[in-house]
Amino acid sequence: MNLNHAIETLVVGYGYWGPNIVRNVSERPEFSLAGLCERDGGRIEDFRRKHPGVRVWRDFDGALTDDRVEAVAIATPPHTHHDLVGRALRAGKHVLVEKPLARSAGEAAELVALADDVGKVLMPGHTFLYSPSVNKVKSLVDEGELGEIYFVTSSRMNLGLYQQDGVVLDLAPHDLSILLHWLDKPLVEATASGRSVFRDGVHETAFLTLGFEDGAQANVQLSWLAPRKMRQMIVVGSRKMVQYEDTAADDSVRVYDRGLDFSEPPANFGEYRLTYRTGDMIAPQVEAAEPLGLELRDFASAILEGTTPVSNSRLGLEVVLGLQALEQSLRERGRPIPVRQVDEVLSGGRRERQLAA
Ligand SMILES: NC(=O)c1ccc[n+]([C@@H]2O[C@H](COP(=O)([O-])OP(=O)(O)OC[C@H]3O[C@@H](n4cnc5c(N)ncnc54)[C@H](O)[C@@H]3O)[C@@H](O)[C@H]2O)c1
């Protein structure tokens, strides 16, 4: 990568997640912090204390007119993404936008097409795709170490920060992006049920069932109402099983040589013989690296070298299509919803634009 050129980057939003992006943009050699765009006075003060002399804008369009700004990293709430990303791309900037890419599949597809039209990088920030532990599991799946993947279970719970969009929009992008990355198969069906305790329609807890092409299934429990933080995923394959934990106390990948086999084809009906495998457990070494730093490195490489990021805009759209189906299923009290496919949505959008032109 050409490190003689640091990409001048504007960060938008300095709430919970924005400071992490600001820190990485300031510290990484591929980037230079051009400034911050934020509306909240208190947060601007906080930023100024930590980054004296760095430019601050309250008005996004004003910031975009600065020709030095080459890239924009957006860490504002999901309902603002479509508008802010669209304006940044039209102003000729490369964009990294926090998950989810947009609130609806139509909006997400429009942004993917716009980025193609203007020839700029559009990258959704699915940070877990850069987690060394997630990628350790990915390599076990890709190398066939686990055999055929039967199913995945996931528990993503804590006493979480209450947000108006509900727990599915907050946490499901993580599971959807990780599962699409591991299984490398389209999501075809999504089912969700949940509970809103405090406000109608804002679910604090949700239970998801996700069906992938070729039969793999995932069951995901999401909650902001839990006594302790739990971030656990278990992948059950025909050869081995993996348990991946992602909390401060336990950040590990454990591979179990365990399973259940039919010993041989039965001679007669009713003669199935099962054998249990209870072999060793190994915990492979996982590199220690901050996922957000690796995500920014991938963004820089897409801008400077034209590579396709691991967290790319098609995957961002696929996640939004999954979220949309889950939200519909939640509204319809757990009816299984077929998930629309990326190519179909992108070509439908293209046809509509041609008709409108
Ligand atoms: N990748 C991850 O692991 C991760 C973790 C947390 C949050 N996120 C994502 O980050 C995004 C932000 O979440 P958060 O929890 O930091 O939200 P937040 O509400 O804490 O902060 C958002 C900030 O954006 C500012 N803002 C809103 N609209 C703006 C505008 N038009 N112009 C300038 N500033 C504006 C607000 O004043 C606020 O300071 C969300 O998309 C969320 O899903 C990602």
The ligand as a MOL file (V3000), in Angstrom:
LIG
                    3D

  0  0  0     0  0            999 V3000
M  V30 BEGIN CTAB
M  V30 COUNTS 44 48 0 0 0
M  V30 BEGIN ATOM
M  V30 1 N -19.1410 -1.8300 14.8030 0
M  V30 2 C -19.5510 -1.8800 16.0550 0
M  V30 3 O -19.1960 -2.7750 16.8120 0
M  V30 4 C -20.4790 -0.8070 16.5690 0
M  V30 5 C -20.6430 -0.6210 17.9390 0
M  V30 6 C -21.5120 0.3920 18.3610 0
M  V30 7 C -22.2080 1.1610 17.4390 0
M  V30 8 N -22.0310 0.9310 16.1130 0 CHG=1
M  V30 9 C -22.7510 1.7250 15.0940 0
M  V30 10 O -22.2710 3.0620 15.1390 0
M  V30 11 C -23.3110 3.9620 14.7790 0
M  V30 12 C -23.4320 5.0170 15.8760 0
M  V30 13 O -23.8190 4.3780 17.0660 0
M  V30 14 P -23.5310 5.0560 18.4950 0
M  V30 15 O -23.9240 4.0490 19.4940 0
M  V30 16 O -22.1570 5.6450 18.5200 0 CHG=-1
M  V30 17 O -24.6190 6.2540 18.4760 0
M  V30 18 P -24.6580 7.5460 19.4140 0
M  V30 19 O -26.0820 7.9860 19.4300 0
M  V30 20 O -23.9550 7.2810 20.7110 0
M  V30 21 O -23.7800 8.6360 18.6330 0
M  V30 22 C -24.1770 9.1820 17.4110 0
M  V30 23 C -23.5990 10.5980 17.2920 0
M  V30 24 O -23.9010 11.0910 15.9810 0
M  V30 25 C -24.2430 12.4720 16.0950 0
M  V30 26 N -25.0640 12.8120 14.9210 0
M  V30 27 C -26.3040 12.3650 14.6140 0
M  V30 28 N -26.6990 12.8720 13.4250 0
M  V30 29 C -25.6900 13.6450 12.9710 0
M  V30 30 C -25.5080 14.4340 11.7960 0
M  V30 31 N -26.4460 14.5120 10.8600 0
M  V30 32 N -24.3520 15.1080 11.6560 0
M  V30 33 C -23.3870 15.0320 12.6160 0
M  V30 34 N -23.5070 14.3090 13.7530 0
M  V30 35 C -24.6500 13.6270 13.9290 0
M  V30 36 C -25.0060 12.5650 17.4020 0
M  V30 37 O -24.9860 13.8970 17.9120 0
M  V30 38 C -24.2110 11.5930 18.2860 0
M  V30 39 O -23.1590 12.2400 18.9830 0
M  V30 40 C -24.5590 3.1140 14.5750 0
M  V30 41 O -24.7360 2.8500 13.2120 0
M  V30 42 C -24.2490 1.8280 15.3270 0
M  V30 43 O -24.9240 0.7080 14.7870 0
M  V30 44 C -21.1730 -0.0160 15.6610 0
M  V30 END ATOM
M  V30 BEGIN BOND
M  V30 1 1 1 2
M  V30 2 2 2 3
M  V30 3 1 2 4
M  V30 4 1 4 5
M  V30 5 2 4 44
M  V30 6 2 5 6
M  V30 7 1 6 7
M  V30 8 2 7 8
M  V30 9 1 8 9
M  V30 10 1 8 44
M  V30 11 1 9 10
M  V30 12 1 9 42
M  V30 13 1 10 11
M  V30 14 1 11 12
M  V30 15 1 11 40
M  V30 16 1 12 13
M  V30 17 1 13 14
M  V30 18 2 14 15
M  V30 19 1 14 16
M  V30 20 1 14 17
M  V30 21 1 17 18
M  V30 22 2 18 19
M  V30 23 1 18 20
M  V30 24 1 18 21
M  V30 25 1 21 22
M  V30 26 1 22 23
M  V30 27 1 23 24
M  V30 28 1 23 38
M  V30 29 1 24 25
M  V30 30 1 25 26
M  V30 31 1 25 36
M  V30 32 1 26 27
M  V30 33 1 26 35
M  V30 34 2 27 28
M  V30 35 1 28 29
M  V30 36 1 29 30
M  V30 37 2 29 35
M  V30 38 1 30 31
M  V30 39 2 30 32
M  V30 40 1 32 33
M  V30 41 2 33 34
M  V30 42 1 34 35
M  V30 43 1 36 37
M  V30 44 1 36 38
M  V30 45 1 38 39
M  V30 46 1 40 41
M  V30 47 1 40 42
M  V30 48 1 42 43
M  V30 END BOND
M  V30 END CTAB
M  END
